[in-house]
Amino acid sequence: MGLFDRLRGDDGPRVAFVGIDGVPWSLIEDNPETFPNLTAMAEDGAGGPMNSIVPPESSACWPALTTGTNPGKTGVYGFQDREVGSYDTYVPMGNDVQSTRLWNRVVEADRNATVMNVPVTFPPDREPTRMVSGFLSPSVEKAAVPASFASELESMGYRIDVNAKLGHDADKTEFIQDAFETLEARYQAFERYVEEGDWDLFFGVFMTTDRVNHFLFEEYERDGEYHDEFLEFYATVDSYLGALREKLPADTTMVVASDHGFTTLDYEVHLNTWLQEAGWLSFESEDPEDLSDIASETTAYSFIPGRFYLNLDGREPRGSVPESEYESVRADLKAEIESLTGPDGRPVVDRVVPKEEAFAGDHDDIAPDLIAIPNDGFDLKSGFTSHENVFDKGPRNGMHTFEEATLIVDDPSVSIPAETDLLDIAPTILDLLDLDPEVPEFDGESRC
């Protein structure tokens, strides 16, 4: 047994997971010349589209992907959640995730893990050999453990995230440059710690892909000004993934996956403005700022992305909908959401999912009553400040989709049938590690 095997938990197989946040399978499939490494990896093993979760928002997706459980078990439904029995809201962080993370299961099996830049993991776990949290982390120093790891990352110029505000500028040149620099810094760190070899599970995420898609996806799909720069960025992503694969030990399976798909955004849809105009929502003040400003006569309100809550008596502090009328009021709201059309006459939503069809678990007490899945082109927004119009266009031109998340595994024993979804990744990785994937609380299944 060699030095690295002694540093690791045992001499069993390894898995290197690399996340490419928000990359749709069609982007890879339609551009094999841009993605020669991912195309070859899929040909060597398996590659294809999979479904995300409801709702397909990164703050909910990454806890689900890394635990194999739905938001009813993770307790995280989106970028903003509400307190039980209150109109207070909060931004879920890593310690709000109530299910066991994949890397903690690996450590419990006396194997070692390195975890880098996974969204919604701050503050970092201390069980892995090393960990640096991703999206929502305040700084590298606070996001990385042990302290020596934080120092190493800072000396390398490591970045937690791209400067997304640069994407708001009409001239995207500075944003694109920052995206390339952030991507390179992430790759250099991944390369260094992949080569350390003291892990059984390496789990790292490139999130810059999501940022680029939010501000440049229309440029790609509609041959805009920055079409070539978009594909150049992704050619670089592919080259880095190929280089990482070449550096992996021979006993390692590589898994590449995204948490949701992407498409061009045509309209932002301000759902609370729509609810207000339709008589479902009212505020106590003329200049509302947050959920606590809703009036007691309110029937329903919304959170991003497309989550609808009834103002239910006994659940909300100033609830107006009696429990006895819950089903009928929810059915009426569902019908109105389904009938909503955009300025171009297209239906805004593809379908509306009742909560019992999407969520189950001990932490479903803050679950939305309905979840709207939009048709391509409509991004469902739900701020509580007033908007002049229900439909408008902001600085982003790309939006998340439920369909077309990416899964690629360079192991021919893996299959990706049509019903594959985000919840299958954690049990599949455990199976590839020769650990028991039959965890009772998993909502997914191994694809090995």
N, C-alpha and C positions, 0 to 999 in steps of 0.2 A: 504494500500500500504506500503510495507516494505522499509527499508533503501536503499537497492540496487535498487529498482524500482524508488525511488526518485532521486538517482544518475543517473539512466539511463534516456533516453528520454521519455519513457512511459512504460506501462506494457505489450506491445505487444510481439510477439515471437522473439526469438533470433536465430542467426546463428553463429556457430564457424567453420570457414574454416581453414583447415590445408593443406598447399601445401607440396607435396613430389616431389621435382623437378626431372624430368627425369625418374620417375618410370613407366615402361611399365606394362600394365594390365596383360600380359602373365606371368610376374614374380609372381604376386599375385595368379593368377588362377592356375598356375602349382605347387605352393608350399603352399597349405593350411595349412600345419603343421608349416610353418614358419610365416604365417600370420593369426593366428586364430582370432585375433580381427578384422582385415579388412574383413576377410571372413564372420564373424558373422554380421558385420555392413552391408555388401552387402546383406546378407540374410534377415536382418531386414527391409531393404529398397530397394535400387537398386545399382547395381555395374556393370561396364563393360568398354569396350574400347571406346575411342572417338578419333576423329582426332585432330591434332594440327592446326597450321596455316602455311601458306607459307610466309617466310621460317621458319622451325621449330628450331629457335635459341632462347635461353632464353631471350636475350635482346629485341627481338621483341615479344616473347610469353607473357611475364608477363604484359607488357602494354596492349596487346590485351585482356588477360584474365581478368584483373582488370578494364577494361573499356567496354568490350563487343563490341569493334570496331576493324576493320581491320587496318593494318599499314598505309593505305591511310588516315585514320582519326587520328590515334595516332601520325603519323609522325616519327615513329621509325621502321626501317626495319632490324636492326641487330646490332651487336657489334660495327660496324663502319659504319657511313653514310657520305655522301659528302655534302658540302655546295652548295646551289643553285647558278648556274652560275660560279662555281669555281672548281678547282681541290683540294681545301683544304678539309680535312676530319676531323671528330670529333667522339668522343665516346659519344653516346646519354646518358644523365642522366635523372633524374626524371623530371626536369623542361623542358625537351624537349618533354615530352608526352603532346599532344595537346587535348586529349579527357578527359572527366570527370571521375575521379576514382570512383569506387564503394563506397568506404568509404566516399567520399565527398557527394555523393547522400544521404547516410544514415544520415550524419550530417545535410544536408539541410532539411531533414525531421524531425529535432529535436530529432534524436536518437544519441546514442554515439557509438564510435568505438575505438578499440585498434588495432594497426597495427604493426606487428613485422617481420622484416627481409625479406620483399618483394624485389626481385631484381629490379633494375632500379627505385628506389624511392628517391635517394639522390639528392638534400637536402630534408629533411623530411617535410611533410605537417604539419601545425600547427592547422588544424581543428580537427583532432581526439583528443580524451582524452589524448592519449599517442601514440607515434610512434617512432620506430627505423628503419631506412632504412637498406637495405641488401646489396647484391652484388654491388660493385663499391663505397662503402662508405669508406672514409679514416680512420675513427676512431669511436668508440662508442660515445665519447664526442660530436663529430660534427654531428653524425647521429641520435641522439635521442633528442626528445623534449617531455615535458619540461625538463629543466636542472635537476630537481630533479629525473626524470626518468633516465636520463643518469647516474647520480650518483649511483642510485640503481643498474643499470645494471653493471656498472664497479665494484661495491662492490661484485657482484655475480660472477665475472669472465666471464661475457658474451663475446661471440665471434661472430663476423660478418660472418666469413668464415673459412673454413679449410685451411691449408697451402698446396695448390695444388702442389707446387714445390716438396714436398716430394714424390709425386706420380711418379716423373720422375726417381727415383732411382730403380735399378733392385730389390733390397730388399725392399719390400713394408711394412715391419714391422712398421717402424716409421710413415709412412703415415696412416696405419690402426689405430694405436694408437691415432694419432691426430684426425682422423675422429670420433672415438668413443668419445673422450674428447669433441670435438666440438658439437657432437650430444647431449651429456649429458648436456652441458651448455645451449644449446638451449631449451631442454626439461624443465630444471629447471626454466628457465625464463618464458616459456609458462605456466607451471603449476602455477607459482606464480600469473600471471596476469589473467589467466582464473579464478582462485579462487577469485580475486578481485570482480568479479561480476558486475562491473560498466559499462558494455558494452552491446550494442544490437548486434553489429557485432564484433567478434574477428577474425582477419585475420592474420595468421602467416605462415611462410614458412620454412621447413627444406630444405636447399640447399645442405647439405652434401651428400645427396643421389645422386645428379648429379655428384659430384666430385668422389665418390666411383665408380659409373658406368663408368666414363671415364677411370679409371685406372684398374678396376677389372672385367669388364663385360665379357671379354673373359675367365677369370678364372672361372666364373660361367657357361657360356654356353658350355665350352669345358673342364670342369673338371680339371682346372689347379691347381697350387700349393696353391692358396689362395681361392679355392672354398668354403671351410668350413667357413673361416673368412668372406667371402662375405655374406653367409647366416646367420651367427651369427650377423653381423651388421644389417641385415634386420629384424631378429627376435627382436632385440633391438628396431628398429624403430617401429615395430608393437606393442611391449609392451608399448612404450611411447604413441602411439596413443590410445591404449586401456585405459591406465591410464587417459589420458586427457578426453576421452569420459565419463569415470566414474565420473569425477569431474564437468561435465557440469550441469548447472541448468536444471530442468525438462522441461522447456519450450524452450529448445534449440535443433535445428537441427544441426547435424555435417556433414560437407562436406569435403571430402578428394579428392584431385585431383593433377595430374601432368600436366606439360605444354607441354610435348612431350614424345615419347617413346624412347627406346634404343635398340641397337643391337651391335654385335661384329664388330670391325673395322679391316679390312684386309689391306687396302691401303689408305694412304692420297694421294689426287689427287691435284696437284698444277696447278690450272687452268690457271693462268697467264703465267706460263711456257709453258703450252700447247698452249695457244693463241699465244705466241711469236713464238714457233716452227712452228705453222700453218700459220703464216704470218698476224695474226689479230692485233697483239700488237707489238709495238717497243718503245724503250726508247731513250731519248736524251743523257743519260750517260751510261757508261759501268758498273757502279755500282749503279743501281737505289735503292732508299730507299722508295719511296712512290708514290702516284698517280701523283703528280706534275711533276714527271720525265718522263711521257709518251711523246712520240714524236707526232708532228702534223699529221703524216701519219697514226697514230693508227686508227684502225677501231672499236675495241671493247676491253673492259677490264672487270675484275671481282672483286667482293667483296665476302667475306664469308657471308653465306654459299651457294655457287652456284648462286649468283646474277650476271647477265651479263648486262652491259651497252654498248650501241653504243656510239661512240665518235661523237655525233650528232652536226652538224653545227647549231649555234644559241642557243644551250643549253650548251654544253661544250665550254670553252674558245678557244680551238684550235680544234674545231670540224672539222672532215673530211668527214662525211657522210651527203650528202644533204638531206633535209627533203623529197624531192621527191623520194629518194631511200630508205627511212627508212624501209618500209614494205618488200621490196625485200631483202635488206641486212639482216634484222632481220630473215627472213625466211631461208636464207642461213646459218646464224649462228646457228639457231635452229636445222637445219638438221645435221650440223657438230657435235653439242653437242650430239645429239641423236645417232650418229654413233660411238661415242668414246667408245672404249673397253679397259678393263684392261689387265694386264699381263697374267691373267688366261683365257682371251678370253670372259669374261662376259661383257655385256653392263654396262657402268658406271652409267647411269641415267635411272630411271624408266619412267620419263616424263619431259617435259620442258613446263613451264606454261608462257604464255604471260602476261604482267603486267595487262592488262585490265580484265583478268579473275580472278586475285587475289586481286587487290587493287582498291579502289574507295574512294574519299574524297577530302577535300580541301588541303590536304598535300601530294598529290601523285606526286608533281613536282620533287622529288628525288627518285621516285620509279625505281627499275631496269626494264629494258626492257624485260628481260627473267629471269625466276627462274628455276633452275634445281633441281629436287628432285631425289637424288641418290638411286640406288639399295642398299640393305643391304651390308655392307662391305666396301663401298667407302665413305670416308669423304672428302668433297669438300673444299679445301683450296684456298686462293687467296692472299697471300702476294705479295708484289711488289719487294722484294729482290730476286736475282737470285737463282734458284734451279737447281742442276745438272740434276735431273730426274723429270719427270712428276709424276711418282708413287714412293712412298717410304713408310716407316713406322716410325712413331715417338714414343714417350713414351706412348701415349694413346692407349688403345685397345678396347674402346667402343665409339659409336657415336650416335647422335640423329636420331630419325625417325619421320616422319610425322604421321604415323599410331601408334595406340596402346598407346596413352596417357590414363591415368587412371581417372575415375570419380566414386566416391562412395558417396552415400547420405543415411543416416539412416532414411529416410522418405518414406514410401510405396507409397505416392502420386506422387513421382518422377519416371519418366521412362527415359531410356537411349536408344533410337532407334539408328539404324546404322548411321544415318546422324548427330548425335550429334557431336559438335566440341567445341573448346575452347571458342568461342564467346558466347556460351549458358550459361556459368557459371554466369556471372554478372546478367543477367535478372532472372535466376533461384533463385539466392540468394535474390534479391529484392522481388520476389514472396513469398519466404519462410518467409521473414520479414513482409509480408502483406503490402508492398509498391508497387506502380504501376510499373510493369516490362515493360510496353509498352512505352519505351522511343524511340522517333522517330529515333535517331541516332544510336541505337543499330543495329549491324549486326547479332546478335544471337537472340535466342528466349528462353523463359522459358520452362523448361522440367517438370514443375509441372502439 
